[in-house]
Structures are given as C-alpha cells and as structure tokens.
Amino acid sequence: MKTFLKILVALIIVAALCVGIYFILPETSKMYIKGNIQYRTNEEAKEKVDSLKANKIVVNQVQKNGTTKAVDTGVTYGDALEKTCKSTAWYYESDVNGSMTITFYGSKASLDLSKYGSDGTFIDKSLKLVFYFPSDGKPTVTVYIGDDQLNDTDKVAALQAIAEK
C-alpha cells in the first residue's frame, strides 16, 4: 500500500509540474501544443483546417486606375505557410453563432516585403495568421509578424511573399 501511495504522489507531482510549465509558456508555444493535440484528436477541427490549407492564396491588388483586382497566386495556404516557417501549428475555434476562427502559428519566418511595395524585412520572426469566418459575412485574414499586426498594404505584401516561398 505504501508503494502505491508513493507512486500516486510522484504522478501527481509530475502532473502538477507539467501543468505549471505549460501555464508559464508563451502563447505561441501553448498553441503548438494545443494545435497539434487538437489536430490529432478532433475530427471536425482536422476537417476545417485541412479545408483551409487546401485553399489557394488570393491577393487583392490595387491597379493603377484605382480598381481592385483579385489575383490568384496558385499556391495553397498549407504549402506556402508550412514552407515559410520552421515549425507550424493550426488551431480551430467555433462560436455559438456559427462563425469560426482558424489560427496559424509559425516560427522562424523570414520575409522580405520590399519586393512587393512595402517596407520591412523580417528575419526569424514568429508568424500568426487569423482566419475569421463570420456566419453571415465575408471572411477576413489578419496577419501578425512578431507582435505587430500588419496593415492592409503590408498584409498583401506579406501574403505575396509567403506565396512565393
């Protein structure tokens, strides 16, 4: 009986240490853990993430005459993002109103946005893309490099740079 109690106490201590370490990790590290577990255990999340990964990157470019033109890059989000970053994770969340959010987390992304009409060269930065699909509206993509959210011009340049990796 004493051996059983010792083993039980040891298991509780190890579990408490793991939970404690998890809670002090930065957001990106937590999302790698959550995203990888979710992708392997939740069929709905896997289906939604795989569907998004298969979509081609389409960039809205402003023409010289002021009109906006949608340009298909011919590259899927899954291929482009996973080539751009060293390690990646996808995380799916759904809301009660029918909308959903899929978040991509990547590490050590290097992007040169100056080739696409924007300022900035980013080397070994974290990359986060938040795809929001409202239940009754147009989907949006928000791009973060490091801790900075990109404006619309920089977002287009970043998506073009990601597509050409």
DSSP file with accessible surface (Angstrom, degrees, kcal/mol):
  #  RESIDUE AA STRUCTURE BP1 BP2  ACC     N-H-->O    O-->H-N    N-H-->O    O-->H-N    TCO  KAPPA ALPHA  PHI   PSI    X-CA   Y-CA   Z-CA
    1    1 A M     >        0   0  174      0, 0.0     4,-2.0     0, 0.0     5,-0.2   0.000 360.0 360.0 360.0 -37.4    0.0    0.0    0.0
    2    2 A K  H  >  +     0   0  165      1,-0.2     4,-2.3     2,-0.2     5,-0.2   0.881 360.0  51.9 -66.5 -37.4    2.9    2.4    0.8
    3    3 A T  H  > S+     0   0   99      2,-0.2     4,-2.4     1,-0.2     5,-0.2   0.917 108.1  51.6 -64.4 -42.3    4.4    1.8   -2.6
    4    4 A F  H  > S+     0   0  123      1,-0.2     4,-2.6     2,-0.2    -2,-0.2   0.920 110.5  48.3 -60.2 -44.3    1.1    2.6   -4.3
    5    5 A L  H  X S+     0   0   86     -4,-2.0     4,-2.7     2,-0.2     5,-0.2   0.896 110.3  51.8 -65.1 -38.9    0.8    5.9   -2.4
    6    6 A K  H  X S+     0   0  151     -4,-2.3     4,-2.4     2,-0.2    -1,-0.2   0.919 112.0  46.0 -63.4 -43.6    4.4    6.8   -3.3
    7    7 A I  H  X S+     0   0   96     -4,-2.4     4,-2.5     2,-0.2    -2,-0.2   0.919 112.9  50.5 -65.1 -42.2    3.8    6.2   -7.0
    8    8 A L  H  X S+     0   0   74     -4,-2.6     4,-2.3    -5,-0.2    -2,-0.2   0.934 111.5  47.2 -62.8 -43.5    0.5    8.1   -6.8
    9    9 A V  H  X S+     0   0   81     -4,-2.7     4,-2.5     1,-0.2    -1,-0.2   0.919 111.7  51.3 -64.6 -42.1    2.2   11.1   -5.1
   10   10 A A  H  X S+     0   0   52     -4,-2.4     4,-2.5    -5,-0.2    -1,-0.2   0.920 110.4  48.8 -61.6 -42.9    5.0   11.0   -7.7
   11   11 A L  H  X S+     0   0  112     -4,-2.5     4,-2.6     2,-0.2    -2,-0.2   0.906 110.9  50.2 -64.1 -39.5    2.5   11.0  -10.5
   12   12 A I  H  X S+     0   0  103     -4,-2.3     4,-2.5     2,-0.2    -2,-0.2   0.920 111.3  48.8 -65.6 -40.8    0.6   13.9   -9.0
   13   13 A I  H  X S+     0   0   93     -4,-2.5     4,-2.4     2,-0.2    -2,-0.2   0.934 112.2  48.1 -65.2 -44.0    3.8   15.9   -8.6
   14   14 A V  H  X S+     0   0   83     -4,-2.5     4,-2.4     1,-0.2    -2,-0.2   0.928 112.7  48.7 -63.0 -43.4    4.9   15.2  -12.2
   15   15 A A  H  X S+     0   0   53     -4,-2.6     4,-2.5     1,-0.2     5,-0.2   0.918 110.9  50.5 -63.1 -41.4    1.4   16.2  -13.5
   16   16 A A  H  X S+     0   0   62     -4,-2.5     4,-2.6     1,-0.2    -1,-0.2   0.904 110.2  50.2 -64.5 -39.8    1.5   19.4  -11.4
   17   17 A L  H  X S+     0   0  108     -4,-2.4     4,-2.7     2,-0.2     5,-0.2   0.921 110.5  49.3 -63.2 -43.8    4.9   20.3  -12.8
   18   18 A C  H  X S+     0   0   79     -4,-2.4     4,-2.4     2,-0.2    -2,-0.2   0.925 113.2  46.2 -62.2 -44.0    3.8   19.7  -16.4
   19   19 A V  H  X S+     0   0   79     -4,-2.5     4,-2.2     2,-0.2    -2,-0.2   0.925 112.9  50.7 -65.3 -41.8    0.7   21.9  -15.9
   20   20 A G  H  X S+     0   0   37     -4,-2.6     4,-1.1    -5,-0.2    -2,-0.2   0.924 111.3  47.2 -62.4 -43.9    2.8   24.6  -14.2
   21   21 A I  H >X S+     0   0   98     -4,-2.7     4,-0.8     1,-0.2     3,-0.6   0.925 109.6  54.7 -63.7 -41.4    5.3   24.6  -17.0
   22   22 A Y  H >< S+     0   0   57     -4,-2.4     3,-1.0     1,-0.2    -2,-0.2   0.918 105.7  52.4 -58.4 -43.0    2.5   24.8  -19.6
   23   23 A F  H 3< S+     0   0  132     -4,-2.2    -1,-0.2     1,-0.2    -2,-0.2   0.741 108.4  49.7 -71.3 -20.5    1.0   27.9  -17.9
   24   24 A I  H << S+     0   0  142     -4,-1.1    -1,-0.2    -3,-0.6    -2,-0.2   0.541  88.3 105.7 -94.5  -4.2    4.3   29.8  -18.0
   25   25 A L  S << S-     0   0   50     -3,-1.0    -3,-0.0    -4,-0.8     5,-0.0  -0.386  80.1-103.6 -68.3 150.7    4.9   29.1  -21.7
   26   26 A P     >  -     0   0   82      0, 0.0     4,-2.1     0, 0.0     3,-0.3  -0.271  37.3 -99.7 -68.4 164.8    4.4   32.0  -24.1
   27   27 A E  H  > S+     0   0  106      1,-0.2     4,-2.4     2,-0.2     5,-0.2   0.879 120.3  54.5 -54.9 -44.0    1.2   32.0  -26.3
   28   28 A T  H  > S+     0   0   38      1,-0.2     4,-1.7     2,-0.2    -1,-0.2   0.926 109.0  47.1 -61.5 -44.2    3.0   30.6  -29.4
   29   29 A S  H  > S+     0   0   43     -3,-0.3     4,-1.7     1,-0.2    -1,-0.2   0.900 111.5  51.3 -64.8 -40.7    4.4   27.5  -27.5
   30   30 A K  H  X S+     0   0   52     -4,-2.1     4,-3.0     1,-0.2     5,-0.2   0.906 108.1  52.9 -61.2 -40.4    1.0   26.8  -25.9
   31   31 A M  H  X S+     0   0   13     -4,-2.4     4,-3.0     1,-0.2     5,-0.3   0.839 103.8  55.8 -69.0 -31.0   -0.7   27.0  -29.3
   32   32 A Y  H  X S+     0   0   35     -4,-1.7     4,-2.1    -5,-0.2     5,-0.2   0.937 112.8  42.9 -62.9 -42.1    1.8   24.4  -30.8
   33   33 A I  H  X S+     0   0   71     -4,-1.7     4,-2.2     2,-0.2     5,-0.2   0.969 119.7  41.3 -66.6 -53.1    0.8   22.0  -28.0
   34   34 A K  H  X S+     0   0   74     -4,-3.0     4,-2.8     1,-0.2     5,-0.2   0.913 116.3  49.9 -62.2 -43.9   -3.0   22.7  -28.3
   35   35 A G  H  X S+     0   0    0     -4,-3.0     4,-2.6    -5,-0.2    -1,-0.2   0.915 112.0  46.1 -64.7 -43.2   -3.0   22.8  -32.1
   36   36 A N  H  X S+     0   0   64     -4,-2.1     4,-1.4    -5,-0.3    -1,-0.2   0.903 115.3  46.5 -68.5 -38.8   -1.2   19.5  -32.5
   37   37 A I  H  X S+     0   0   99     -4,-2.2     4,-1.6    -5,-0.2     5,-0.2   0.941 114.4  48.2 -66.0 -45.1   -3.3   17.7  -29.9
   38   38 A Q  H  X S+     0   0   25     -4,-2.8     4,-2.7    -5,-0.2     3,-0.3   0.921 109.0  53.1 -61.5 -43.5   -6.5   19.2  -31.4
   39   39 A Y  H  < S+     0   0   53     -4,-2.6    -1,-0.2     1,-0.2    -2,-0.2   0.852 114.3  42.4 -62.6 -32.7   -5.5   18.2  -35.0
   40   40 A R  H  < S+     0   0  174     -4,-1.4    -1,-0.2    -5,-0.2    -2,-0.2   0.712 125.5  31.0 -87.0 -20.9   -4.9   14.6  -33.9
   41   41 A T  H  < S+     0   0  104     -4,-1.6     2,-0.7    -3,-0.3    -2,-0.2   0.642 105.1  68.4-114.5 -17.5   -7.9   14.2  -31.7
   42   42 A N     X  -     0   0   58     -4,-2.7     4,-2.4    -5,-0.2     5,-0.2  -0.894  53.9-169.6-113.7 108.0  -10.7   16.4  -33.1
   43   43 A E  H  > S+     0   0  138     -2,-0.7     4,-2.4     1,-0.2     5,-0.2   0.872  87.8  52.5 -64.2 -38.7  -12.1   15.2  -36.5
   44   44 A E  H  > S+     0   0   98      2,-0.2     4,-2.4     1,-0.2    -1,-0.2   0.938 111.5  46.5 -63.5 -45.1  -14.2   18.4  -37.0
   45   45 A A  H  > S+     0   0    0      1,-0.2     4,-2.8     2,-0.2     5,-0.3   0.926 112.0  51.0 -63.3 -43.1  -11.1   20.6  -36.4
   46   46 A K  H  X S+     0   0   66     -4,-2.4     4,-2.7    -8,-0.3     5,-0.2   0.926 110.9  49.1 -61.0 -42.8   -9.0   18.5  -38.7
   47   47 A E  H  X S+     0   0  132     -4,-2.4     4,-2.0     2,-0.2    -2,-0.2   0.931 113.7  45.0 -63.1 -45.9  -11.5   18.7  -41.5
   48   48 A K  H  X S+     0   0   67     -4,-2.4     4,-2.1     2,-0.2    -2,-0.2   0.919 115.3  46.9 -66.4 -43.0  -11.9   22.5  -41.2
   49   49 A V  H  X S+     0   0    1     -4,-2.8     4,-2.8     2,-0.2    -2,-0.2   0.934 112.3  49.6 -65.9 -44.4   -8.1   23.1  -41.0
   50   50 A D  H  X S+     0   0   55     -4,-2.7     4,-1.4    -5,-0.3    -1,-0.2   0.880 109.4  53.2 -62.9 -35.5   -7.4   20.7  -44.0
   51   51 A S  H  X S+     0   0   73     -4,-2.0     4,-0.6    -5,-0.2    -1,-0.2   0.922 111.6  44.9 -64.0 -43.7  -10.1   22.6  -46.0
   52   52 A L  H >< S+     0   0    7     -4,-2.1     3,-1.3     1,-0.2    25,-0.4   0.919 108.7  56.5 -67.3 -40.8   -8.4   25.9  -45.3
   53   53 A K  H 3< S+     0   0   39     -4,-2.8    25,-2.2     1,-0.3    26,-0.5   0.833 104.6  54.3 -59.0 -31.6   -5.0   24.5  -46.1
   54   54 A A  H 3< S+     0   0   67     -4,-1.4    -1,-0.3    -5,-0.2    -2,-0.2   0.632  86.6 103.1 -80.3 -13.7   -6.2   23.5  -49.5
   55   55 A N  S << S-     0   0   77     -3,-1.3    22,-2.4    -4,-0.6    23,-0.3  -0.452  74.6-120.7 -70.2 143.7   -7.5   27.0  -50.4
   56   56 A K  E     -A   76   0A 101     20,-0.3     2,-0.5    -2,-0.1    20,-0.3  -0.552  27.4-106.8 -83.5 147.8   -5.3   29.0  -52.8
   57   57 A I  E     -     0   0A   0     18,-3.0    16,-2.6    -2,-0.2     2,-0.5  -0.622  37.0-170.7 -75.7 122.1   -3.9   32.3  -51.7
   58   58 A V  E     -A   72   0A  69     -2,-0.5     2,-0.4    14,-0.2    14,-0.2  -0.980   2.9-162.5-117.0 127.3   -5.8   35.2  -53.4
   59   59 A V  E     -A   71   0A   3     12,-2.8    12,-3.1    -2,-0.5     2,-0.7  -0.924  14.4-137.7-114.7 131.4   -4.4   38.7  -53.0
   60   60 A N  E     -A   70   0A  81     -2,-0.4     2,-0.4    10,-0.2    10,-0.2  -0.806  26.5-170.3 -86.7 116.4   -6.4   41.9  -53.8
   61   61 A Q  E     -A   69   0A  64      8,-3.1     8,-3.1    -2,-0.7     2,-0.5  -0.894  20.6-130.0-110.8 139.1   -4.1   44.3  -55.6
   62   62 A V  E     -A   68   0A 108     -2,-0.4     6,-0.2     6,-0.2     2,-0.1  -0.751  27.3-143.0 -86.6 124.6   -5.0   47.9  -56.4
   63   63 A Q    >   -     0   0   67      4,-3.6     3,-1.9    -2,-0.5    -1,-0.0  -0.311  26.8-100.5 -81.3 169.9   -4.4   48.7  -60.0
   64   64 A K  T 3  S+     0   0  221      1,-0.3    -1,-0.1     2,-0.1    -2,-0.0   0.818 123.1  56.2 -62.2 -29.8   -3.0   52.0  -61.4
   65   65 A N  T 3  S-     0   0  125      2,-0.1    -1,-0.3     1,-0.0     3,-0.1   0.425 122.7-105.2 -83.9   2.0   -6.5   53.1  -62.3
   66   66 A G  S <  S+     0   0   52     -3,-1.9     2,-0.1     1,-0.3    -2,-0.1   0.362  79.4 125.8  95.9  -7.2   -7.6   52.7  -58.7
   67   67 A T        -     0   0   74     -5,-0.1    -4,-3.6     1,-0.0     2,-0.4  -0.486  58.3-122.4 -82.8 158.4   -9.7   49.5  -59.1
   68   68 A T  E     -A   62   0A  93     -6,-0.2     2,-0.4    -2,-0.1    -6,-0.2  -0.858  24.7-168.3-103.6 134.6   -9.0   46.4  -57.0
   69   69 A K  E     -A   61   0A 119     -8,-3.1    -8,-3.1    -2,-0.4     2,-0.5  -0.982  18.7-133.4-125.3 131.4   -8.2   43.1  -58.7
   70   70 A A  E     -A   60   0A  62     -2,-0.4     2,-0.5   -10,-0.2   -10,-0.2  -0.725  23.8-163.9 -83.1 125.3   -8.2   39.7  -57.1
   71   71 A V  E     -A   59   0A  44    -12,-3.1   -12,-2.8    -2,-0.5     2,-0.6  -0.951  11.3-144.3-116.4 121.5   -5.0   37.8  -58.1
   72   72 A D  E     -A   58   0A  92     -2,-0.5   -14,-0.2   -14,-0.2   -15,-0.0  -0.741   5.8-161.9 -82.9 122.3   -4.8   34.0  -57.6
   73   73 A T  E     -     0   0A  47    -16,-2.6    -1,-0.1    -2,-0.6   -15,-0.1   0.651  29.9-129.3 -79.9 -15.9   -1.2   33.1  -56.6
   74   74 A G  E    S+     0   0A  44    -17,-0.4     2,-0.4     1,-0.2   -16,-0.1   0.526  73.5 108.6  80.8   5.5   -1.7   29.5  -57.5
   75   75 A V  E     -     0   0A  40    -18,-0.3   -18,-3.0     4,-0.0    -1,-0.2  -0.929  66.2-126.4-118.3 139.5   -0.3   28.3  -54.1
   76   76 A T  E  >  -A   56   0A  26     -2,-0.4     4,-2.5   -20,-0.3   -20,-0.3  -0.484  19.1-121.5 -82.0 155.0   -2.3   26.8  -51.2
   77   77 A Y  H  > S+     0   0   22    -22,-2.4     4,-2.6   -25,-0.4     5,-0.4   0.903 111.6  53.7 -59.3 -43.1   -2.2   28.3  -47.7
   78   78 A G  H  > S+     0   0    3    -25,-2.2     4,-1.9   -23,-0.3     5,-0.2   0.952 112.5  41.3 -59.4 -50.6   -0.9   24.9  -46.3
   79   79 A D  H  > S+     0   0   95    -26,-0.5     4,-1.4     1,-0.2    -2,-0.2   0.941 118.6  45.6 -63.0 -47.7    2.0   24.6  -48.7
   80   80 A A  H  X S+     0   0    1     -4,-2.5     4,-1.7     1,-0.2    -2,-0.2   0.934 115.7  43.3 -65.3 -48.2    3.0   28.2  -48.5
   81   81 A L  H  X S+     0   0    0     -4,-2.6     4,-1.6    -5,-0.3    -1,-0.2   0.891 113.4  50.7 -69.2 -37.2    2.8   28.7  -44.8
   82   82 A E  H  < S+     0   0   77     -4,-1.9    -1,-0.2    -5,-0.4    -2,-0.2   0.775 112.2  47.8 -75.1 -21.5    4.5   25.4  -43.9
   83   83 A K  H  < S+     0   0  147     -4,-1.4    -1,-0.2    -5,-0.2    -2,-0.2   0.799 110.2  53.5 -80.2 -30.9    7.4   26.2  -46.3
   84   84 A T  H  < S+     0   0   10     -4,-1.7    26,-0.6    -5,-0.2     2,-0.3   0.837 107.9  52.6 -72.6 -34.0    7.8   29.7  -44.8
   85   85 A C     <  -     0   0   10     -4,-1.6    23,-0.2    24,-0.1    24,-0.1  -0.753  70.0-138.4-111.9 153.7    8.1   28.7  -41.2
   86   86 A K  S    S+     0   0  163     21,-2.8     2,-0.4    -2,-0.3    22,-0.1   0.945  93.9  13.9 -72.5 -50.9   10.3   26.2  -39.4
   87   87 A S  S    S-     0   0   51     20,-0.5    20,-1.9     2,-0.0     2,-0.3  -0.977  76.7-170.1-127.8 145.2    7.6   24.8  -37.1
   88   88 A T  E     -B  106   0B  35     -2,-0.4     2,-0.3    18,-0.2    18,-0.2  -0.917  12.1-177.8-135.3 157.2    3.8   25.3  -37.5
   89   89 A A  E     -B  105   0B   2     16,-2.1    16,-3.0    -2,-0.3     2,-0.4  -0.979  11.1-154.5-152.4 145.3    0.5   24.7  -35.8
   90   90 A W  E     -B  104   0B  11     -2,-0.3     2,-0.4    14,-0.2   -51,-0.2  -0.968  10.3-167.3-120.3 140.0   -3.1   25.3  -36.7
   91   91 A Y  E     -B  103   0B  40     12,-2.5    12,-2.9    -2,-0.4     2,-0.4  -0.992   4.4-156.6-134.3 130.4   -5.9   25.9  -34.2
   92   92 A Y  E     +B  102   0B  13     -2,-0.4     2,-0.3    10,-0.2    10,-0.2  -0.856  13.0 174.9-108.5 136.2   -9.7   25.8  -34.8
   93   93 A E  E     -B  101   0B  89      8,-2.8     8,-3.1    -2,-0.4     2,-0.3  -0.998  10.1-161.9-137.2 139.9  -12.3   27.5  -32.7
   94   94 A S  E     -B  100   0B  68     -2,-0.3     2,-0.2     6,-0.2     6,-0.2  -0.918   9.6-142.4-120.9 150.1  -16.1   27.8  -33.4
   95   95 A D    >   -     0   0   73      4,-2.9     3,-1.6    -2,-0.3    -2,-0.0  -0.695  25.8-114.4-104.8 162.8  -18.6   30.2  -31.8
   96   96 A V  T 3  S+     0   0  162      1,-0.3    -1,-0.1    -2,-0.2    -2,-0.0   0.766 113.3  62.8 -67.8 -22.6  -22.1   29.6  -30.8
   97   97 A N  T 3  S-     0   0   98      2,-0.1    -1,-0.3     1,-0.1     3,-0.1   0.423 122.6-100.4 -84.8   3.6  -23.4   32.0  -33.5
   98   98 A G  S <  S+     0   0   58     -3,-1.6    -2,-0.1     1,-0.4     2,-0.1   0.346  83.7 123.0  98.6  -8.1  -21.9   29.8  -36.3
   99   99 A S        -     0   0    0     35,-0.0    -4,-2.9    -5,-0.0    -1,-0.4  -0.438  42.0-160.7 -81.5 163.4  -18.8   31.7  -37.0
  100  100 A M  E     -BC  94 133B  37     33,-2.3    33,-3.2    -6,-0.2     2,-0.4  -0.980  11.5-152.4-145.0 157.1  -15.4   30.1  -36.8
  101  101 A T  E     -BC  93 132B  21     -8,-3.1    -8,-2.8    -2,-0.3     2,-0.5  -0.998   4.8-169.8-130.6 132.0  -11.7   31.1  -36.4
  102  102 A I  E     -BC  92 131B   1     29,-2.5    29,-3.0    -2,-0.4     2,-0.5  -0.995  12.1-163.5-121.1 126.0   -8.7   29.2  -37.6
  103  103 A T  E     -BC  91 130B   5    -12,-2.9   -12,-2.5    -2,-0.5     2,-0.4  -0.931   5.4-156.2-115.3 131.6   -5.3   30.5  -36.4
  104  104 A F  E     -BC  90 129B   0     25,-3.0    25,-1.8    -2,-0.5     2,-0.4  -0.890   8.4-168.9-103.6 133.5   -2.0   29.6  -37.9
  105  105 A Y  E     +BC  89 128B  12    -16,-3.0   -16,-2.1    -2,-0.4     2,-0.3  -0.992  11.1 170.8-121.5 130.0    1.1   29.8  -35.8
  106  106 A G  E     -BC  88 127B   1     21,-2.8    21,-2.6    -2,-0.4     2,-0.3  -0.976  17.7-145.8-137.3 152.9    4.6   29.6  -37.3
  107  107 A S  E    S+     0   0B  24    -20,-1.9   -21,-2.8    -2,-0.3   -20,-0.5  -0.849  71.2  16.1-119.1 154.6    8.1   30.2  -36.0
  108  108 A K  E    S+     0   0B 105     -2,-0.3     2,-0.4    16,-0.2    16,-0.2   0.876  73.8 169.9  56.6  48.0   11.3   31.5  -37.7
  109  109 A A  E     - C   0 125B   3     16,-3.1    16,-2.5    -3,-0.2     2,-0.5  -0.719  17.9-162.6 -87.8 136.7    9.7   33.1  -40.7
  110  110 A S  E     +     0   0B  38    -26,-0.6     2,-0.4    -2,-0.4    13,-0.2  -0.983  15.6 171.6-122.0 120.3   11.8   35.3  -42.9
  111  111 A L  E     - C   0 122B   5     11,-2.2    11,-3.3    -2,-0.5     2,-0.7  -0.991  25.8-156.6-132.9 136.5   10.0   37.6  -45.3
  112  112 A D  E >   + C   0 121B  53     -2,-0.4     3,-0.6     9,-0.2     9,-0.2  -0.908  15.2 175.6-110.8 101.2   11.2   40.5  -47.5
  113  113 A L  G > > +     0   0    1      7,-2.1     3,-1.7    -2,-0.7     5,-1.4   0.610  63.9  83.6 -82.2 -11.0    8.2   42.7  -48.1
  114  114 A S  G > 5S+     0   0   68      6,-0.7     3,-1.1     1,-0.3    -1,-0.2   0.792  81.5  63.6 -66.1 -24.2   10.2   45.3  -50.0
  115  115 A K  G < 5S+     0   0  151     -3,-0.6    -1,-0.3     1,-0.2    -2,-0.1   0.687 104.4  48.7 -68.6 -18.2    9.8   43.3  -53.2
  116  116 A Y  G < 5S-     0   0   51     -3,-1.7    -1,-0.2     2,-0.2    -2,-0.2  -0.022 127.4 -87.7-117.5  27.6    6.1   43.8  -53.0
  117  117 A G  T < 5S+     0   0   68     -3,-1.1     2,-0.3     1,-0.3    -3,-0.2   0.742  94.3 102.8  80.3  24.0    5.8   47.5  -52.4
  118  118 A S      < -     0   0    8     -5,-1.4     2,-0.3     2,-0.1    -1,-0.3  -0.914  69.5-111.4-133.9 160.2    6.0   47.6  -48.7
  119  119 A D        +     0   0  148     -2,-0.3     2,-0.0    -3,-0.1    -4,-0.0  -0.701  66.5  68.2 -89.5 144.8    8.7   48.4  -46.2
  120  120 A G        -     0   0   29     -2,-0.3    -7,-2.1    -8,-0.0    -6,-0.7   0.022  45.5-150.4 123.8 134.6   10.2   45.8  -44.0
  121  121 A T  E     -C  112   0B  87     -9,-0.2     2,-0.5    -8,-0.2    -9,-0.2  -0.998  20.0-164.0-128.2 126.7   12.4   42.7  -43.9
  122  122 A F  E     -C  111   0B  42    -11,-3.3   -11,-2.2    -2,-0.4     2,-0.5  -0.958   3.8-170.6-117.8 127.1   11.7   40.2  -41.2
  123  123 A I  E     -     0   0B 116     -2,-0.5   -13,-0.2   -13,-0.2   -14,-0.1  -0.976  69.1 -13.7-122.6 126.6   14.2   37.5  -40.2
  124  124 A D  E    S+     0   0B  94     -2,-0.5     2,-0.3   -16,-0.2   -16,-0.2   0.888  91.8 149.6  53.0  47.8   13.4   34.6  -37.9
  125  125 A K  E     -C  109   0B  98    -16,-2.5   -16,-3.1    -3,-0.1     2,-0.2  -0.733  52.1-104.2-104.5 157.7   10.1   36.2  -36.6
  126  126 A S  E     -     0   0B  39     -2,-0.3    20,-3.1   -18,-0.2     2,-0.4  -0.544  34.6-152.1 -76.9 147.6    7.0   34.4  -35.4
  127  127 A L  E     -CD 106 145B   3    -21,-2.6   -21,-2.8    18,-0.2     2,-0.4  -0.985  14.7-180.0-126.0 131.4    4.2   34.5  -37.9
  128  128 A K  E     -CD 105 144B  46     16,-2.6    16,-3.1    -2,-0.4     2,-0.4  -0.996   4.9-174.1-135.2 126.4    0.5   34.4  -37.0
  129  129 A L  E     -CD 104 143B   0    -25,-1.8   -25,-3.0    -2,-0.4     2,-0.6  -0.990   8.0-160.5-119.8 128.5   -2.5   34.4  -39.4
  130  130 A V  E     -CD 103 142B  26     12,-2.8    12,-2.2    -2,-0.4     2,-0.6  -0.943   3.2-164.8-111.8 113.9   -6.0   34.6  -38.0
  131  131 A F  E     -CD 102 141B   4    -29,-3.0   -29,-2.5    -2,-0.6     2,-0.5  -0.890   8.4-167.7 -98.7 115.9   -8.7   33.5  -40.5
  132  132 A Y  E     -CD 101 140B  79      8,-2.6     8,-2.2    -2,-0.6   -31,-0.2  -0.923   8.3-172.3-111.1 125.5  -12.1   34.6  -39.3
  133  133 A F  E     -C  100   0B  49    -33,-3.2   -33,-2.3    -2,-0.5     5,-0.1  -0.880  12.1-157.5-117.3  94.7  -15.2   33.2  -41.0
  134  134 A P    >   -     0   0   28      0, 0.0     3,-0.7     0, 0.0   -36,-0.1  -0.365  24.0-121.4 -69.6 155.6  -18.4   35.0  -39.7
  135  135 A S  T 3  S+     0   0   70      1,-0.2   -37,-0.0   -38,-0.1   -36,-0.0   0.767 107.2  22.3 -69.2 -22.7  -21.6   33.1  -40.1
  136  136 A D  T 3  S+     0   0  145      2,-0.1     2,-0.2     0, 0.0    -1,-0.2   0.002 117.6  49.8-135.6  31.6  -23.2   35.9  -42.3
  137  137 A G  S <  S-     0   0   46     -3,-0.7     0, 0.0     0, 0.0     0, 0.0  -0.806  87.9 -57.3-152.4-167.4  -20.3   37.9  -43.8
  138  138 A K        -     0   0  164     -2,-0.2    -2,-0.1     1,-0.1    -3,-0.1  -0.665  54.4-115.1 -86.6 133.2  -17.1   38.0  -45.7
  139  139 A P        -     0   0   70      0, 0.0     2,-0.3     0, 0.0    -6,-0.2  -0.277  31.7-157.4 -64.6 152.0  -14.1   36.1  -44.3
  140  140 A T  E     -D  132   0B  70     -8,-2.2    -8,-2.6     2,-0.0     2,-0.4  -0.926  10.0-150.1-130.0 156.5  -11.1   38.1  -43.2
  141  141 A V  E     -D  131   0B  25     -2,-0.3     2,-0.4   -10,-0.2   -10,-0.2  -0.997   8.6-167.0-126.0 128.9   -7.4   37.4  -42.6
  142  142 A T  E     -D  130   0B  34    -12,-2.2   -12,-2.8    -2,-0.4     2,-0.4  -0.967   9.7-155.7-115.3 132.6   -5.3   39.2  -40.0
  143  143 A V  E     -D  129   0B   0     -2,-0.4     7,-2.9     7,-0.3     2,-0.4  -0.926   9.6-174.1-114.8 132.4   -1.5   38.9  -40.2
  144  144 A Y  E     -DE 128 149B  59    -16,-3.1   -16,-2.6    -2,-0.4     2,-0.5  -0.987   6.4-169.2-122.3 129.9    0.9   39.3  -37.3
  145  145 A I  E >  S-DE 127 148B   4      3,-2.3     3,-1.8    -2,-0.4     2,-0.3  -0.988  75.4 -31.2-116.4 122.0    4.7   39.3  -37.7
  146  146 A G  T 3  S-     0   0   19    -20,-3.1   -18,-0.0    -2,-0.5    -2,-0.0  -0.566 126.3 -35.6  65.5-128.0    6.3   39.1  -34.3
  147  147 A D  T 3  S+     0   0  155     -2,-0.3     2,-0.5    -3,-0.1    -1,-0.2   0.371 117.1 102.6-103.4   4.3    3.8   41.0  -32.0
  148  148 A D  E <   -E  145   0B 109     -3,-1.8    -3,-2.3     1,-0.0     2,-0.4  -0.774  64.4-139.9 -99.1 130.0    2.8   43.6  -34.7
  149  149 A Q  E     -E  144   0B 120     -2,-0.5    -5,-0.2    -5,-0.2     2,-0.2  -0.691  26.2-128.3 -81.9 132.7   -0.4   43.4  -36.6
  150  150 A L        -     0   0   14     -7,-2.9    -7,-0.3    -2,-0.4    -1,-0.0  -0.580  14.6-126.1 -83.8 144.6    0.1   44.3  -40.3
  151  151 A N     >  -     0   0   92     -2,-0.2     4,-2.7     1,-0.1     5,-0.2  -0.224  40.2 -89.7 -76.0 177.0   -2.0   47.0  -42.0
  152  152 A D  H  > S+     0   0  118      1,-0.2     4,-2.1     2,-0.2     5,-0.2   0.882 126.0  48.5 -61.0 -40.9   -3.8   46.1  -45.3
  153  153 A T  H  > S+     0   0   94      1,-0.2     4,-2.0     2,-0.2    -1,-0.2   0.947 115.6  43.4 -65.2 -46.4   -0.9   47.1  -47.6
  154  154 A D  H  > S+     0   0   39      1,-0.2     4,-2.8     2,-0.2    -2,-0.2   0.850 110.2  57.6 -67.9 -32.8    1.7   45.2  -45.6
  155  155 A K  H  X S+     0   0   46     -4,-2.7     4,-2.7     2,-0.2     5,-0.2   0.934 107.0  47.5 -63.3 -44.3   -0.7   42.2  -45.3
  156  156 A V  H  X S+     0   0   35     -4,-2.1     4,-2.3     1,-0.2    -2,-0.2   0.935 113.5  48.4 -61.7 -44.3   -1.0   42.0  -49.1
  157  157 A A  H  X S+     0   0    1     -4,-2.0     4,-2.5     1,-0.2    -2,-0.2   0.911 111.6  50.0 -63.1 -40.9    2.8   42.2  -49.4
  158  158 A A  H  X S+     0   0    0     -4,-2.8     4,-2.7     2,-0.2    -2,-0.2   0.919 110.2  49.3 -65.1 -42.8    3.2   39.5  -46.7
  159  159 A L  H  X S+     0   0   12     -4,-2.7     4,-2.3     2,-0.2    -1,-0.2   0.892 111.9  49.3 -63.7 -38.2    0.8   37.1  -48.4
  160  160 A Q  H  X S+     0   0   28     -4,-2.3     4,-1.4    -5,-0.2    -2,-0.2   0.925 112.1  48.2 -65.3 -43.0    2.6   37.6  -51.7
  161  161 A A  H  < S+     0   0    7     -4,-2.5     4,-0.2     1,-0.2    -2,-0.2   0.906 112.4  48.8 -64.0 -39.4    5.9   37.0  -50.0
  162  162 A I  H >< S+     0   0    0     -4,-2.7     3,-1.4     1,-0.2    -1,-0.2   0.914 108.8  53.5 -65.8 -41.4    4.5   33.8  -48.3
  163  163 A A  H 3< S+     0   0   10     -4,-2.3    -1,-0.2     1,-0.3    -2,-0.2   0.798 107.0  52.3 -66.4 -26.3    3.1   32.6  -51.6
  164  164 A E  T 3<        0   0  140     -4,-1.4    -1,-0.3    -3,-0.2    -2,-0.2   0.381 360.0 360.0 -93.8   5.9    6.5   32.9  -53.4
  165  165 A K    <         0   0  113     -3,-1.4   -81,-0.1    -4,-0.2   -82,-0.1  -0.380 360.0 360.0 -72.7 360.0    8.4   30.9  -50.8
